[in-house]
Amino acid sequence: MAQRHGRGGSGGGRGAGGPRSGSQRSGPQRHAAAPAQREHQAGPAPNRARVREVIEPVVTGAGYDLDGLSLSRAGRRHLVRLTVDRDGGVNLDAVADVSRLVSAALDAAEAGGEVLFAGEYELQVSSPGVDRPLTLPRHWRRNVGRLVQVRAGDRQLTGRVMKADDDGVVLSVDGTDHELAYGDLGSGKIQLEFSRVEEVSDDDLAPIDGAEDYDDVDSDDDFEEDEE
């Protein structure tokens, strides 16, 4: 299940719409804010560093980690996609709370005179999907019990994460436990098990049609407007 919150037009307020898709499970869930209604059309790419400066303190202040920030464009909408996580996981209520807080922070920044997004934008907040690589100690800790594949030196290992702390992990491979330091590991990849298929929603598997990624754009001058 997903909820939708959006900004109205001039003088409009914020409201919540009905369910969109997905289900209330332990796997990834998605919340999306409706596009802001503005009279001018999508312009240059937003400043990613500045957008992060506005968003990250709000996310961390609410007790979450900002695992990912992606800026892209689909048609004339700017897409702002956040991935948030914390110990114990992220449920629908948490996703909705973070979305409201971030939306309010973006509104406040623009009310103060900043133009973060020239044109309409859509805010999407989700928990990490199974395709998120395990690169940090907290990623491994939050996936204890899962089957993962990882390169350790010249070996490719597939095993279950039995334990994870600040120094490394214990990986059970074919019934044998291996203590591995993070420095000896590449990025881990969660292996989808048939018993866990229900944890993945359709939203996490389907790309957004027409999305144009511009995360690597360094300046507004490097971004070209789509032709009508």
Disulfide bonds with the S-S distance in Angstrom:
none
